[in-house]
Amino acid sequence: MKPTSRPWRRLTILLAFTAATGVAAAAELNPAAVAYKLPDQIPWGPVNAAGAQNAVVVGDPSKPGFYMVYNKWTKGNHFSRPHFHPNDRYIVVLQGTWWVGTGPKFDPASTTPMPAGSFVTHFAKQIHWDGAKDEDTILLIMGEGPATSTAAEEK
């Protein structure tokens, strides 16, 4: 190796380090302009008995007003039972396949698959049920609270 190549190597390393730290500094956002949570900062609750897990990202679904909730259905034929809500709800399937059924009779074999990217509206006071079969499914649910649920299953 020539003795003159060593200073160039050091300069190249110094420039690369400066560029990398400059990019990191440029990525800082003004908290007065933007609020964000990275995926590992989303406040997921525990998995409930039906195999679902929730994370509130905007508002409070138990109170009047707009809310947004992530809902994760864990794989393994986990479903809600037939129920309805007092207000319309708007759902985007973010990951996996979500299986949706309607009516008071619970029958997972009769559900319709909604793949990632699907948009679904649950209309107020209309009976539905849903869940995941063989893969985890993540939904973004939006609506006006309070987001109560009323059981409506025919046995």
C-alpha positions as CSV (number, residue, x, y, z in Angstrom):
1,M,0.0,0.0,0.0
2,K,1.3,3.5,-0.8
3,P,1.9,5.8,2.1
4,T,-0.3,8.5,0.4
5,S,-3.4,6.3,0.4
6,R,-3.7,6.3,4.2
7,P,-4.7,10.0,4.5
8,W,-7.3,9.6,1.8
9,R,-8.8,6.6,3.6
10,R,-9.0,8.5,6.8
11,L,-10.6,11.4,5.0
12,T,-13.1,9.1,3.3
13,I,-14.1,7.6,6.7
14,L,-14.4,11.0,8.3
15,L,-16.6,12.2,5.4
16,A,-18.8,9.1,5.6
17,F,-19.3,9.5,9.4
18,T,-20.1,13.2,8.9
19,A,-22.7,12.4,6.2
20,A,-24.3,9.7,8.4
21,T,-24.6,11.9,11.4
22,G,-25.8,14.8,9.3
23,V,-28.6,12.7,7.9
24,A,-29.6,11.6,11.5
25,A,-29.7,15.3,12.6
26,A,-31.8,16.2,9.5
27,A,-34.4,13.5,10.5
28,E,-35.3,15.3,13.7
29,L,-38.9,16.5,13.6
30,N,-40.4,19.5,15.3
31,P,-42.8,18.1,18.0
32,A,-45.0,21.2,17.6
33,A,-45.6,20.2,14.0
34,V,-45.6,16.4,14.1
35,A,-46.3,13.7,16.6
36,Y,-45.5,10.1,15.9
37,K,-45.0,6.6,17.4
38,L,-42.8,4.0,15.8
39,P,-44.2,0.4,15.7
40,D,-42.4,-0.6,18.9
41,Q,-43.9,2.4,20.7
42,I,-47.6,1.5,20.0
43,P,-49.3,0.9,23.3
44,W,-50.8,-2.6,22.7
45,G,-53.1,-3.9,25.4
46,P,-53.2,-7.6,26.5
47,V,-54.7,-10.3,24.2
48,N,-58.3,-10.8,25.4
49,A,-60.3,-14.1,25.6
50,A,-61.5,-13.8,22.0
51,G,-57.8,-13.6,20.7
52,A,-57.8,-9.8,20.0
53,Q,-55.5,-7.1,21.1
54,N,-56.1,-3.3,20.9
55,A,-54.0,-0.1,20.8
56,V,-55.8,3.3,21.0
57,V,-53.9,5.7,18.7
58,V,-56.3,8.7,18.6
59,G,-59.1,9.8,21.0
60,D,-60.9,7.6,23.5
61,P,-63.3,5.0,22.1
62,S,-65.2,4.9,25.4
63,K,-66.1,8.6,25.1
64,P,-68.0,10.8,22.5
65,G,-65.8,11.9,19.7
66,F,-63.5,10.6,16.9
67,Y,-61.2,7.7,17.7
68,M,-58.8,5.4,15.9
69,V,-57.8,2.0,17.2
70,Y,-55.4,-0.7,16.0
71,N,-57.0,-4.1,16.4
72,K,-54.9,-7.2,16.1
73,W,-56.6,-10.6,15.7
74,T,-54.2,-13.4,16.6
75,K,-54.1,-16.4,14.3
76,G,-55.9,-19.6,15.4
77,N,-59.6,-19.2,14.5
78,H,-60.2,-16.3,16.9
79,F,-63.5,-14.5,16.3
80,S,-65.8,-12.0,17.9
81,R,-69.4,-13.3,18.4
82,P,-72.4,-11.6,16.6
83,H,-72.8,-8.0,17.9
84,F,-73.5,-4.5,16.7
85,H,-72.3,-1.0,17.5
86,P,-74.3,2.3,17.9
87,N,-72.3,4.2,15.3
88,D,-70.7,3.5,11.9
89,R,-67.2,2.2,12.0
90,Y,-64.6,2.3,9.2
91,I,-62.0,-0.3,9.0
92,V,-58.8,-0.7,6.9
93,V,-57.1,-4.1,6.9
94,L,-53.4,-3.3,7.3
95,Q,-51.9,-6.8,7.5
96,G,-53.1,-10.4,7.0
97,T,-56.6,-11.5,6.0
98,W,-59.6,-10.5,8.1
99,W,-62.7,-12.8,8.0
100,V,-66.1,-11.1,8.2
101,G,-69.5,-12.5,8.8
102,T,-73.0,-10.9,9.2
103,G,-76.2,-11.9,10.9
104,P,-77.0,-13.3,14.3
105,K,-75.9,-16.9,13.6
106,F,-72.2,-17.5,14.4
107,D,-70.6,-19.6,11.6
108,P,-66.9,-19.0,10.9
109,A,-67.1,-21.2,7.8
110,S,-69.5,-18.7,6.2
111,T,-67.1,-15.7,6.5
112,T,-65.8,-13.6,3.7
113,P,-62.0,-12.9,3.5
114,M,-60.8,-9.3,3.4
115,P,-57.1,-9.2,2.4
116,A,-54.7,-6.5,3.4
117,G,-55.7,-3.2,1.7
118,S,-59.4,-3.8,2.0
119,F,-61.7,-1.1,3.4
120,V,-64.9,-2.1,5.3
121,T,-67.7,-0.2,6.8
122,H,-69.7,-1.6,9.7
123,F,-73.0,0.2,9.7
124,A,-74.6,1.3,12.9
125,K,-76.9,-1.2,14.6
126,Q,-76.2,-4.0,12.0
127,I,-75.1,-7.4,13.3
128,H,-71.7,-8.6,12.3
129,W,-68.8,-10.7,13.7
130,D,-65.2,-11.1,12.5
131,G,-61.7,-12.4,13.3
132,A,-58.6,-14.2,12.0
133,K,-58.1,-17.8,10.9
134,D,-54.5,-18.9,10.0
135,E,-52.6,-15.6,10.3
136,D,-52.4,-12.6,12.5
137,T,-54.5,-9.7,11.2
138,I,-54.1,-6.0,12.0
139,L,-56.9,-3.5,11.4
140,L,-57.2,0.2,11.8
141,I,-60.7,1.0,13.1
142,M,-62.1,4.5,13.0
143,G,-65.4,6.0,14.2
144,E,-67.3,8.2,16.6
145,G,-67.5,7.1,20.2
146,P,-68.6,5.8,22.4
147,A,-67.7,2.5,20.7
148,T,-69.9,0.2,22.7
149,S,-70.8,-3.3,21.5
150,T,-74.1,-5.1,22.0
151,A,-74.3,-8.9,21.8
152,A,-76.8,-10.2,19.3
153,E,-76.1,-13.9,18.8
154,E,-79.0,-16.4,18.2
155,K,-78.2,-19.7,19.9
